[in-house]
Amino acid sequence: MKTEKIKMRAGWLIDGTGAPARRNVIIKIENGIIQSLSDAEFYNVDQNGITDFSAFTIIPGLIDSHVHLCMSGAHDQKIRQKQLKSTFADAEHVISAHLRQLFLSGVVAVRDGGDYGAYALRYKKKQQDKKNSIVEMKTAGQAWHNHGRYGKFMGRAPSEGKTLAEEILYMDKSIDHVKIINSGLNSLKEFGKETLPQFNLNDLKNTVNAASSLGLKVMAHANGRLPVKIAIEAGCASIEHGFFMGEKNLALMAEKKITWVPTACTMKAYAEHLSKDRIHQDSIEAAILKKILEDQLRQLAMAKALGVTVAVGTDSGSPGVHHGSSIIEELKLFMQAGFSLEETLKASVLNGAKLLGLNKTGPIIKGNKALFIVVDGSPGGLPESLNKIKAVYTSQGCSRRKAGHLEISKS
């Protein structure tokens, strides 16, 4: 087998560990694995053959820890209903398009939160057979909700006479994690209104134990103090959304090392849609959405202070939350809440990789896979410069921007 060696010079490098940006770094790669990172001024090996990105910033490939690949960000209810009733053949085209959109925004791995037909899981199996996926997928198959409660479009309820834990033990063993919905949606009529938990503590504990026996983590959709508290005490690996969960729950998450995926951009996207609609321009809903977003950013700042592990997830596929571009908005919101650029990228890259259980994927460090993004200019242009990526390096090669778009092609 021929050894493939690549050397490149980064004008700036942010490695995704939370460490400060470095200036003028030489990256050596062999067969897709990072071999070394050296300061260019001390690099005394022959400079020939080095790809020069000295006017650019290199960052790791991004990880979106919460997506719904079967759904688009369209507000049009006809489109959304069609997607909810689609066949796998139709869903396959939708998922492919969404993965391409994610890749073009620098996303190299995603965690899918489930769909009613388990189509994302089926798509992943098919692509694994072909060994032809441009974005690494971790999938839940179908999410679980309780009878008569929110979440039917993402999955199903336990069968009559069976507990949730029993259902988990007999699920498709090719899933990567278990998704449980333990609350409802946020009210757009009453700020801070909380819904009752969908499952009690005993149910969730048994379910987490069942999942653990299969080597699977549980991601819990939960908003409000009690639904989140139950999910934390049950031992779920992550809290998804977590609106209105409060400081006590955040402190408990820090203590138990449970990851939070805040998906703040969902509220921002929906509020912006309402503000464009003249009918709703001064509506109660628009005002409440703005207030919900402000409260979520306050909680995010509190999480930083308390030492909660946070990961970047967008909930893309929700109304107004588009695959790929929404991660840029979520990164901006992290920074608006007080996270530095390096801390924000760590939340996406290092924390996301750990949450998804990715091996050798994540930060730009020796021994990891060479998965990274090249963007114009200095780090000061981020995350906005992700809108126009120069190149993406993956195990399939380098995709470079040509004629105004990023061409996905093997090197």
C-alpha positions as CSV (number, residue, x, y, z in Angstrom):
1,M,0.0,0.0,0.0
2,K,1.4,3.4,-1.0
3,T,2.0,5.8,1.8
4,E,0.4,9.2,1.3
5,K,2.1,12.1,3.0
6,I,0.8,15.6,3.1
7,K,2.3,18.8,4.6
8,M,0.5,22.1,5.0
9,R,1.1,25.4,6.6
10,A,-1.7,27.1,8.5
11,G,-1.6,30.8,9.0
12,W,-3.7,30.3,12.1
13,L,-4.8,27.0,13.7
14,I,-7.5,26.4,16.3
15,D,-7.2,22.7,17.4
16,G,-10.7,22.3,19.0
17,T,-9.4,21.4,22.5
18,G,-10.2,24.9,23.8
19,A,-6.5,25.9,23.6
20,P,-5.8,29.4,22.2
21,A,-5.3,29.8,18.4
22,R,-1.7,29.2,17.2
23,R,0.1,31.2,14.5
24,N,2.0,29.7,11.6
25,V,1.8,25.9,12.1
26,I,3.0,23.1,9.9
27,I,0.7,20.1,9.9
28,K,2.1,16.7,8.8
29,I,-0.4,14.0,7.7
30,E,0.3,10.4,6.8
31,N,-2.4,8.2,5.4
32,G,-5.1,10.5,6.7
33,I,-3.7,10.6,10.3
34,I,-2.1,13.7,11.9
35,Q,1.5,12.9,12.6
36,S,2.7,16.2,14.0
37,L,2.0,19.9,14.5
38,S,5.1,22.2,14.5
39,D,5.7,25.9,14.7
40,A,6.7,27.0,11.2
41,E,9.5,29.2,12.3
42,F,11.3,26.2,13.9
43,Y,10.4,23.8,11.1
44,N,13.8,23.1,9.4
45,V,12.8,20.4,7.0
46,D,12.6,21.1,3.3
47,Q,9.8,23.6,2.7
48,N,9.0,22.2,-0.8
49,G,5.8,20.3,-1.2
50,I,4.0,22.2,1.6
51,T,0.5,23.3,0.8
52,D,0.5,27.0,1.7
53,F,-2.5,28.2,3.7
54,S,-0.6,30.9,5.5
55,A,-3.4,33.5,4.7
56,F,-6.0,31.1,6.1
57,T,-7.3,29.7,9.4
58,I,-7.6,25.9,9.9
59,I,-10.1,24.5,12.4
60,P,-11.4,20.9,13.0
61,G,-14.4,19.6,11.1
62,L,-17.5,20.5,13.1
63,I,-19.9,18.1,14.8
64,D,-23.6,18.8,15.1
65,S,-24.9,16.8,18.0
66,H,-28.6,17.1,17.3
67,V,-30.2,16.9,13.9
68,H,-33.2,15.4,12.2
69,L,-32.0,14.4,8.8
70,C,-35.4,13.4,7.4
71,M,-36.8,16.9,7.9
72,S,-35.9,20.2,6.2
73,G,-36.0,23.6,7.8
74,A,-39.0,24.7,5.7
75,H,-41.9,26.6,7.3
76,D,-44.3,25.5,4.6
77,Q,-46.6,23.0,6.3
78,K,-47.3,21.2,3.0
79,I,-43.6,20.5,2.6
80,R,-43.3,19.4,6.3
81,Q,-46.4,17.1,6.1
82,K,-45.1,15.5,2.9
83,Q,-41.8,14.8,4.5
84,L,-43.6,13.3,7.6
85,K,-45.5,10.9,5.3
86,S,-42.7,10.1,2.8
87,T,-41.5,6.7,1.7
88,F,-37.9,5.7,2.3
89,A,-37.2,6.4,-1.4
90,D,-38.2,10.0,-1.0
91,A,-36.5,10.3,2.4
92,E,-33.3,9.0,0.9
93,H,-33.0,11.9,-1.5
94,V,-33.9,14.4,1.3
95,I,-31.2,13.0,3.7
96,S,-28.6,13.0,0.9
97,A,-29.3,16.7,0.2
98,H,-29.1,17.5,3.9
99,L,-25.8,15.7,4.4
100,R,-24.3,17.7,1.5
101,Q,-25.6,20.9,3.0
102,L,-24.0,20.0,6.3
103,F,-20.7,19.1,4.6
104,L,-20.6,22.5,2.8
105,S,-20.8,24.2,6.1
106,G,-17.9,22.2,7.5
107,V,-19.9,19.6,9.4
108,V,-18.2,16.2,9.3
109,A,-20.3,14.3,11.8
110,V,-23.9,14.4,13.1
111,R,-26.1,12.8,15.8
112,D,-29.6,12.2,14.5
113,G,-32.5,12.4,17.0
114,G,-34.8,10.0,15.3
115,D,-37.7,9.9,12.8
116,Y,-41.0,8.0,12.6
117,G,-39.8,5.5,10.0
118,A,-36.2,5.1,11.2
119,Y,-35.2,6.2,7.7
120,A,-31.9,7.9,8.8
121,L,-30.8,4.6,10.3
122,R,-31.8,2.7,7.2
123,Y,-29.9,5.3,5.1
124,K,-26.8,4.9,7.2
125,K,-26.8,1.1,6.8
126,K,-27.1,1.5,3.1
127,Q,-24.3,4.0,2.9
128,Q,-22.1,1.8,5.1
129,D,-22.5,-1.0,2.6
130,K,-21.3,1.4,-0.1
131,K,-18.6,3.0,2.2
132,N,-19.7,6.3,0.6
133,S,-20.9,8.8,3.3
134,I,-19.4,12.3,3.3
135,V,-20.6,13.0,6.8
136,E,-20.3,10.4,9.7
137,M,-23.8,9.6,11.0
138,K,-24.8,8.5,14.5
139,T,-28.5,7.6,14.6
140,A,-31.2,6.7,17.1
141,G,-33.6,5.1,14.6
142,Q,-36.9,5.9,16.2
143,A,-37.2,8.2,19.2
144,W,-39.5,7.1,22.1
145,H,-42.4,9.1,23.5
146,N,-45.3,8.1,25.8
147,H,-48.8,7.4,24.6
148,G,-50.8,10.5,23.6
149,R,-47.8,12.7,24.2
150,Y,-45.6,14.9,21.9
151,G,-43.1,13.1,19.6
152,K,-45.1,10.9,17.2
153,F,-43.3,12.4,14.2
154,M,-39.9,11.3,15.6
155,G,-40.8,7.8,16.6
156,R,-43.2,5.7,18.6
157,A,-44.6,4.8,22.0
158,P,-44.0,1.5,23.8
159,S,-46.3,-1.3,22.7
160,E,-49.3,-2.1,24.8
161,G,-48.2,-4.2,27.8
162,K,-44.5,-3.5,27.4
163,T,-42.3,-1.1,29.4
164,L,-39.9,1.3,27.7
165,A,-37.0,-0.7,29.1
166,E,-38.3,-3.9,27.6
167,E,-38.7,-2.2,24.2
168,I,-35.1,-0.9,24.3
169,L,-33.8,-4.5,24.8
170,Y,-35.5,-5.6,21.5
171,M,-34.7,-2.6,19.4
172,D,-32.6,-2.7,16.2
173,K,-29.1,-3.4,17.5
174,S,-27.5,-1.2,14.8
175,I,-28.7,2.0,16.5
176,D,-25.9,4.2,18.0
177,H,-27.9,5.7,20.9
178,V,-31.4,5.8,22.4
179,K,-33.5,9.0,22.1
180,I,-36.2,9.5,24.7
181,I,-38.7,12.4,24.8
182,N,-39.5,13.4,28.4
183,S,-41.4,16.6,28.0
184,G,-43.5,18.6,25.5
185,L,-42.9,21.7,23.4
186,N,-42.3,25.2,24.6
187,S,-45.4,27.3,24.9
188,L,-45.5,30.3,22.6
189,K,-48.5,31.7,24.5
190,E,-47.1,31.6,28.0
191,F,-43.4,32.2,28.8
192,G,-41.8,29.5,31.0
193,K,-44.8,27.2,31.0
194,E,-43.7,23.7,31.8
195,T,-45.2,20.4,30.7
196,L,-45.4,17.2,32.8
197,P,-42.7,14.5,32.4
198,Q,-43.6,11.8,29.9
199,F,-41.9,9.1,31.9
200,N,-41.3,8.8,35.7
201,L,-38.0,8.3,37.3
202,N,-38.3,4.5,37.7
203,D,-39.2,4.1,34.0
204,L,-36.2,6.2,32.9
205,K,-33.8,4.5,35.3
206,N,-34.8,1.1,34.0
207,T,-34.5,2.3,30.4
208,V,-31.0,3.8,30.9
209,N,-29.9,0.5,32.5
210,A,-31.3,-1.4,29.6
211,A,-29.6,0.9,27.1
212,S,-26.3,0.7,29.1
213,S,-26.5,-3.2,28.9
214,L,-26.3,-2.8,25.1
215,G,-23.5,-0.2,25.3
216,L,-25.8,2.7,24.3
217,K,-26.1,6.2,25.7
218,V,-29.5,7.9,26.2
219,M,-30.2,11.4,24.8
220,A,-33.2,13.0,26.5
221,H,-35.4,15.7,25.0
222,A,-36.4,17.5,28.2
223,N,-37.6,21.1,28.9
224,G,-38.7,22.4,32.3
225,R,-37.4,21.7,35.8
226,L,-39.0,18.4,36.6
227,P,-38.6,16.6,33.2
228,V,-35.0,17.6,33.2
229,K,-34.4,16.6,36.8
230,I,-35.9,13.1,36.2
231,A,-33.7,12.6,33.1
232,I,-30.6,13.7,35.1
233,E,-31.3,11.5,38.0
234,A,-32.0,8.5,35.7
235,G,-28.5,8.8,34.3
236,C,-29.2,10.0,30.7
237,A,-26.0,11.0,28.9
238,S,-27.3,14.3,27.6
239,I,-30.1,16.8,28.0
240,E,-31.4,18.0,24.7
241,H,-32.8,21.6,24.6
242,G,-33.2,22.1,28.4
243,F,-35.3,25.2,28.2
244,F,-36.3,26.5,31.7
245,M,-34.5,23.8,33.5
246,G,-33.0,26.2,36.0
247,E,-29.7,26.6,38.0
248,K,-30.2,23.6,40.3
249,N,-30.4,21.2,37.3
250,L,-27.4,22.8,35.7
251,A,-25.4,22.4,38.9
252,L,-26.5,18.7,39.1
253,M,-25.4,18.2,35.5
254,A,-22.0,19.6,36.2
255,E,-21.7,17.3,39.2
256,K,-22.8,14.2,37.3
257,K,-20.9,15.1,34.1
258,I,-24.0,15.1,32.0
259,T,-23.7,17.0,28.6
260,W,-26.2,19.7,27.7
261,V,-27.1,20.4,24.0
262,P,-29.0,23.7,24.2
263,T,-30.2,24.1,20.6
264,A,-30.7,27.9,21.1
265,C,-30.9,28.6,17.4
266,T,-34.3,27.0,17.2
267,M,-35.9,29.9,19.0
268,K,-33.9,32.4,17.1
269,A,-35.0,30.9,13.7
270,Y,-38.6,30.8,14.6
271,A,-38.6,34.3,16.0
272,E,-37.0,35.7,12.9
273,H,-39.7,33.9,10.8
274,L,-42.5,35.5,12.8
275,S,-40.9,39.0,12.6
276,K,-40.9,38.7,8.8
277,D,-44.6,37.9,8.8
278,R,-46.6,41.2,8.9
279,I,-49.5,39.5,10.6
280,H,-47.3,38.3,13.5
281,Q,-44.8,41.2,13.6
282,D,-46.0,42.5,17.0
283,S,-47.5,39.2,18.2
284,I,-47.4,37.7,21.6
285,E,-45.5,34.7,20.1
286,A,-42.7,36.8,18.7
287,A,-42.2,38.5,22.0
288,I,-42.2,35.2,23.9
289,L,-39.8,33.6,21.5
290,K,-37.3,36.5,22.0
291,K,-37.7,36.1,25.7
292,I,-37.2,32.3,25.6
293,L,-34.0,32.8,23.5
294,E,-32.7,35.4,26.0
295,D,-33.4,33.0,28.9
296,Q,-31.6,30.2,27.1
297,L,-28.5,32.3,26.6
298,R,-28.6,33.2,30.3
299,Q,-28.7,29.5,31.1
300,L,-25.8,28.9,28.7
301,A,-23.7,31.6,30.5
302,M,-24.6,30.0,33.8
303,A,-23.6,26.6,32.5
304,K,-20.2,28.0,31.5
305,A,-19.8,29.4,35.0
306,L,-20.8,26.1,36.7
307,G,-18.6,24.0,34.5
308,V,-21.3,22.1,32.6
309,T,-20.1,20.2,29.6
310,V,-22.0,21.7,26.6
311,A,-22.1,20.4,23.0
312,V,-23.2,22.2,19.9
313,G,-26.4,20.9,18.4
314,T,-28.9,22.7,16.1
315,D,-32.1,20.6,16.0
316,S,-31.9,21.2,12.3
317,G,-35.0,20.0,10.5
318,S,-37.1,22.2,12.9
319,P,-39.0,25.1,11.2
320,G,-36.4,27.7,10.0
321,V,-33.5,25.6,11.2
322,H,-31.6,24.6,8.1
323,H,-29.1,21.8,7.9
324,G,-25.5,23.2,7.8
325,S,-26.1,26.9,7.9
326,S,-27.8,26.6,11.3
327,I,-24.5,25.5,13.0
328,I,-23.0,28.9,12.2
329,E,-25.9,30.5,14.0
330,E,-25.6,28.2,17.0
331,L,-21.8,29.0,17.2
332,K,-22.6,32.7,17.2
333,L,-25.1,32.2,20.0
334,F,-22.6,30.4,22.2
335,M,-20.2,33.4,21.7
336,Q,-23.1,35.8,22.5
337,A,-23.5,33.9,25.8
338,G,-19.9,34.6,26.7
339,F,-18.0,31.6,25.3
340,S,-14.7,32.5,23.5
341,L,-14.3,31.2,19.9
342,E,-11.9,28.5,21.1
343,E,-14.4,27.4,23.8
344,T,-17.2,27.4,21.3
345,L,-15.3,25.2,18.8
346,K,-14.4,22.9,21.7
347,A,-18.1,22.5,22.5
348,S,-18.7,21.4,18.9
349,V,-15.6,19.4,18.3
350,L,-14.1,17.8,21.4
351,N,-17.3,17.6,23.4
352,G,-19.3,16.5,20.4
353,A,-16.8,13.8,19.5
354,K,-17.0,12.4,23.1
355,L,-20.8,12.5,23.1
356,L,-21.0,10.7,19.8
357,G,-18.4,8.2,20.8
358,L,-16.2,9.0,17.8
359,N,-12.9,7.3,17.6
360,K,-9.9,9.5,16.5
361,T,-12.3,12.1,15.2
362,G,-12.4,15.6,16.7
363,P,-9.5,17.9,17.6
364,I,-6.5,18.6,15.4
365,I,-4.0,16.6,17.5
366,K,-1.4,14.0,16.8
367,G,-3.0,10.6,16.2
368,N,-6.4,11.9,15.2
369,K,-7.9,11.7,11.7
370,A,-7.2,14.7,9.5
371,L,-10.7,16.2,9.3
372,F,-10.5,19.9,9.1
373,I,-11.7,23.1,7.5
374,V,-9.8,25.9,5.8
375,V,-11.4,29.4,6.0
376,D,-10.3,32.8,4.7
377,G,-8.3,35.1,6.9
378,S,-7.7,35.2,10.6
379,P,-9.8,33.6,13.4
380,G,-11.4,37.1,13.8
381,G,-13.6,36.3,10.8
382,L,-15.1,33.2,12.5
383,P,-17.8,31.9,12.7
384,E,-19.0,34.1,9.8
385,S,-16.2,32.9,7.5
386,L,-17.8,29.4,7.6
387,N,-20.2,30.8,5.0
388,K,-17.5,30.6,2.5
389,I,-15.2,27.7,3.2
390,K,-11.9,27.4,1.2
391,A,-11.5,23.7,1.6
392,V,-12.6,20.7,3.7
393,Y,-10.1,17.8,4.3
394,T,-11.7,14.4,5.1
395,S,-10.7,10.7,4.8
396,Q,-12.1,10.9,1.3
397,G,-9.7,13.6,0.3
398,C,-9.8,17.4,-0.1
399,S,-12.8,19.3,-1.3
400,R,-11.9,22.8,-2.6
401,R,-13.9,25.8,-3.4
402,K,-14.1,26.4,-7.2
403,A,-16.2,28.8,-9.2
404,G,-18.0,29.9,-6.0
405,H,-18.9,26.5,-4.6
406,L,-17.3,23.7,-2.8
407,E,-16.6,20.7,-5.0
408,I,-16.9,17.3,-3.2
409,S,-14.3,15.1,-4.8
410,K,-11.7,12.6,-3.8
411,S,-8.1,13.6,-3.8
